[in-house]
Amino acid sequence: MGLQNNIKRGLFWKHVFRVAVVFLIVVALFSLVFKTGGALFSGDFETINKVHFANNQWIRFWLSKIVIALIYAMYTVNKNMK
């Protein structure tokens, strides 16, 4: 089935949600480790907060990852759904 038909199905959105949550967690952790891995492993959470979350940077941090996770999940679920 095509994406237009799958979007109308409730089962499609349940699968999208499951895949998106898992992918969001993986992408967020990868991003934290990649950009501030040293601070993360040394327990310097103030640096992590300053780099990723202070001054409304948390919006860009989470919004970009949520969009990426939803697009990836919709593509993957649509590709595997019959």
HELIX and SHEET records of a PDB file:
HELIX    1   1 LEU A    3  ILE A    7  1                                   5    
HELIX    2   2 GLY A   10  SER A   42  1                                  33    
HELIX    3   3 PHE A   45  ILE A   48  1                                   4    
HELIX    4   4 ASN A   49  PHE A   53  3                                   5    
HELIX    5   5 GLN A   57  ASN A   80  1                                  24    
END                                                                             
